[in-house]
Amino acid sequence: MGIINDFIFSSPSRMTICFISMVKDGTIFLHTGVTVMETLVSFALVVVVGLATAILLWSSRSVSEVLEPYLVMLNSLPKSALAPILIVWLGNNIKTIIVAAISVAVFGCIMTLHTGFMQTDPDKIKLIYSLGGTKKDVLTKVLLPGSVPLIISNMKVNIGLCLVGVIIGEFLAANKGLGYLIIYGSQVFKMDLVVMSIVILCIVSAILYQGITILEKKMK
């Protein structure tokens, strides 16, 4: 009798057997692929929407003053509270999962980028205007080039947040994915499946983060 109950906490041997079984029938690749795909799609949308909205807020002080309180409110809202509403609005499908993932990351992304944009060196902006430049020139020649480290740093955070959002969505609205395996395994008390899925999630998270790190090195 071991100190740790294998039935509750599983064991490396049982996890290995479960993993090999799912590798043989290909289901582990299906579920992992679905989660990775949903994460990458939601991450790409967060980057595009976050960057575009932050630029809009930077370019218009009036829009910024109107939207900023709502962004703060939405960012502080527990995103798991939105999931049941999203299921009613969008249905029990992949759209719900992706929107849930976006909601976890996008508001913080917008606020961080906007704050960084507003801290751009004012002397450089004045120089562009003194040389006859426009706001577009400031954006393309000062703001965006100078904000690359901020954008990359933000991407490192958002890739993890998108994965968290995808798992939340898969808990509630999926029949495929690592989140689905975790919730299914807990319901039928297959702890080897649950722990194995969590380990794979950790590996996926590390790989995705490393991908952003490689992108950062290439852009230097």
C-alpha positions as CSV (number, residue, x, y, z in Angstrom):
1,M,0.0,0.0,0.0
2,G,1.6,3.2,-1.1
3,I,1.4,6.6,0.7
4,I,-0.3,8.1,-2.4
5,N,-3.6,6.5,-3.5
6,D,-3.2,5.7,-7.2
7,F,-6.9,5.7,-7.8
8,I,-7.1,9.4,-6.8
9,F,-3.7,10.7,-8.0
10,S,-2.9,8.2,-10.7
11,S,0.7,7.0,-11.2
12,P,3.4,7.4,-13.9
13,S,2.8,3.8,-15.1
14,R,-0.9,4.2,-15.5
15,M,-0.4,7.5,-17.2
16,T,2.1,5.9,-19.6
17,I,-0.3,3.1,-20.4
18,C,-3.1,5.6,-21.1
19,F,-0.8,7.7,-23.3
20,I,0.4,4.7,-25.3
21,S,-3.2,3.5,-25.8
22,M,-4.3,6.9,-27.1
23,V,-1.3,7.2,-29.3
24,K,-2.1,3.9,-30.9
25,D,-5.6,4.9,-31.8
26,G,-4.6,8.4,-32.7
27,T,-7.1,10.1,-30.3
28,I,-4.4,12.0,-28.4
29,F,-3.2,13.7,-31.6
30,L,-6.8,14.6,-32.4
31,H,-7.5,16.2,-29.0
32,T,-4.2,17.9,-28.8
33,G,-4.4,19.3,-32.3
34,V,-7.9,20.7,-31.7
35,T,-6.7,22.5,-28.6
36,V,-3.6,23.9,-30.3
37,M,-5.6,25.0,-33.3
38,E,-8.2,26.8,-31.2
39,T,-5.4,28.5,-29.2
40,L,-3.6,29.7,-32.3
41,V,-6.7,31.0,-33.9
42,S,-7.8,32.9,-30.8
43,F,-4.2,34.2,-30.2
44,A,-4.0,35.6,-33.8
45,L,-7.4,37.3,-33.3
46,V,-6.3,38.7,-30.0
47,V,-3.1,40.2,-31.5
48,V,-5.0,41.7,-34.5
49,V,-7.9,43.1,-32.5
50,G,-5.8,44.2,-29.6
51,L,-3.3,46.0,-31.7
52,A,-5.9,47.7,-33.9
53,T,-8.0,48.8,-30.9
54,A,-4.9,50.1,-29.1
55,I,-3.9,52.2,-32.2
56,L,-7.5,53.5,-32.4
57,L,-7.4,54.6,-28.7
58,W,-4.0,56.2,-29.2
59,S,-5.1,58.1,-32.2
60,S,-8.3,59.5,-30.7
61,R,-8.3,60.8,-27.1
62,S,-12.1,61.1,-27.1
63,V,-12.6,57.5,-28.0
64,S,-10.0,56.5,-25.4
65,E,-11.8,58.4,-22.7
66,V,-15.1,56.8,-23.6
67,L,-13.9,53.2,-24.0
68,E,-11.2,52.9,-21.3
69,P,-13.6,52.5,-18.3
70,Y,-15.5,49.8,-20.1
71,L,-12.2,48.0,-20.9
72,V,-11.2,48.1,-17.3
73,M,-14.5,46.7,-16.2
74,L,-14.5,43.9,-18.8
75,N,-10.9,43.0,-18.0
76,S,-11.7,42.6,-14.3
77,L,-14.8,40.5,-15.0
78,P,-14.3,36.8,-14.3
79,K,-14.3,35.3,-17.8
80,S,-15.8,32.0,-16.6
81,A,-19.0,34.0,-15.9
82,L,-19.3,34.8,-19.6
83,A,-19.1,31.1,-20.7
84,P,-22.8,30.2,-20.1
85,I,-23.9,33.3,-21.9
86,L,-21.7,32.6,-24.8
87,I,-23.1,29.1,-25.1
88,V,-26.6,30.5,-25.3
89,W,-25.6,33.2,-27.8
90,L,-23.3,31.1,-30.0
91,G,-24.2,27.5,-29.4
92,N,-22.2,24.6,-28.2
93,N,-19.5,24.8,-30.8
94,I,-15.9,25.9,-31.6
95,K,-17.0,29.6,-32.0
96,T,-17.9,29.6,-28.3
97,I,-14.5,28.3,-27.3
98,I,-12.6,30.8,-29.5
99,V,-14.7,33.7,-28.2
100,A,-14.2,32.6,-24.7
101,A,-10.4,32.4,-25.2
102,I,-10.4,35.9,-26.8
103,S,-12.3,37.4,-23.9
104,V,-9.7,36.1,-21.5
105,A,-6.8,37.9,-23.2
106,V,-8.0,40.8,-25.4
107,F,-9.0,43.4,-22.9
108,G,-5.7,43.2,-21.0
109,C,-3.9,43.2,-24.3
110,I,-5.6,46.4,-25.4
111,M,-4.9,48.2,-22.1
112,T,-1.3,47.2,-22.0
113,L,-0.6,48.2,-25.6
114,H,-2.5,51.5,-25.2
115,T,-0.5,52.4,-22.1
116,G,2.7,51.6,-23.8
117,F,1.8,53.7,-26.9
118,M,1.0,56.7,-24.7
119,Q,4.5,56.5,-23.2
120,T,6.2,57.0,-26.6
121,D,8.9,59.6,-26.5
122,P,7.1,62.9,-27.1
123,D,10.3,64.5,-28.5
124,K,10.4,62.0,-31.4
125,I,6.7,62.7,-32.1
126,K,7.4,66.5,-32.2
127,L,10.4,65.9,-34.5
128,I,8.2,64.0,-37.0
129,Y,5.6,66.8,-37.0
130,S,8.3,69.5,-37.3
131,L,9.5,67.8,-40.4
132,G,6.1,67.9,-42.0
133,G,5.0,64.4,-41.0
134,T,1.5,63.3,-40.3
135,K,-0.1,61.1,-37.6
136,K,0.4,58.2,-40.0
137,D,4.1,58.9,-40.1
138,V,4.3,59.0,-36.3
139,L,2.5,55.6,-36.2
140,T,4.7,53.9,-38.8
141,K,8.0,55.5,-38.1
142,V,8.0,56.0,-34.3
143,L,5.1,54.3,-32.5
144,L,5.1,50.8,-34.0
145,P,8.9,50.3,-34.4
146,G,9.5,51.5,-30.9
147,S,6.8,49.3,-29.5
148,V,8.0,46.0,-30.9
149,P,9.5,44.8,-27.6
150,L,6.2,45.7,-25.9
151,I,4.1,43.9,-28.5
152,I,6.3,40.7,-28.3
153,S,6.2,40.8,-24.5
154,N,2.4,41.1,-24.7
155,M,2.3,38.2,-27.1
156,K,4.2,36.0,-24.6
157,V,1.5,36.7,-22.0
158,N,-1.4,36.3,-24.4
159,I,-0.5,32.9,-25.8
160,G,-0.8,31.5,-22.3
161,L,-4.0,33.4,-21.6
162,C,-5.5,32.1,-24.8
163,L,-4.7,28.5,-23.9
164,V,-6.4,29.1,-20.5
165,G,-9.4,30.5,-22.3
166,V,-9.6,27.6,-24.7
167,I,-9.5,25.1,-21.8
168,I,-12.3,27.0,-20.0
169,G,-14.4,26.9,-23.2
170,E,-13.6,23.2,-23.7
171,F,-14.8,22.4,-20.2
172,L,-18.2,23.7,-21.1
173,A,-18.7,23.5,-24.8
174,A,-16.6,20.8,-26.5
175,N,-16.5,17.1,-27.4
176,K,-12.9,17.3,-28.4
177,G,-9.7,18.8,-27.0
178,L,-7.5,18.5,-23.9
179,G,-10.0,20.4,-21.8
180,Y,-12.7,18.0,-22.8
181,L,-10.5,15.0,-21.8
182,I,-9.8,16.6,-18.4
183,I,-13.5,17.2,-17.6
184,Y,-14.5,13.8,-19.0
185,G,-11.8,12.0,-17.1
186,S,-12.8,13.7,-13.8
187,Q,-16.5,12.8,-14.4
188,V,-15.7,9.1,-14.9
189,F,-12.8,9.1,-12.3
190,K,-10.1,8.2,-14.9
191,M,-7.4,10.2,-13.1
192,D,-4.7,8.8,-15.4
193,L,-6.5,10.5,-18.3
194,V,-6.9,13.8,-16.3
195,V,-3.2,14.0,-15.1
196,M,-1.9,12.9,-18.5
197,S,-3.9,15.7,-20.2
198,I,-2.6,18.2,-17.8
199,V,1.0,17.2,-18.4
200,I,0.4,17.5,-22.2
201,L,-1.1,20.9,-21.6
202,C,2.1,22.0,-19.8
203,I,4.2,20.8,-22.7
204,V,2.0,22.5,-25.2
205,S,2.1,25.7,-23.2
206,A,5.9,25.6,-23.1
207,I,6.2,24.9,-26.8
208,L,3.9,27.8,-27.7
209,Y,5.8,30.2,-25.4
210,Q,9.1,29.0,-27.0
211,G,7.6,29.8,-30.4
212,I,7.1,33.4,-29.4
213,T,10.6,33.5,-27.9
214,I,12.0,32.3,-31.3
215,L,10.0,35.0,-33.1
216,E,11.4,37.6,-30.7
217,K,15.0,36.6,-31.5
218,K,14.4,36.7,-35.2
219,M,13.0,40.2,-35.0
220,K,16.0,41.6,-33.1
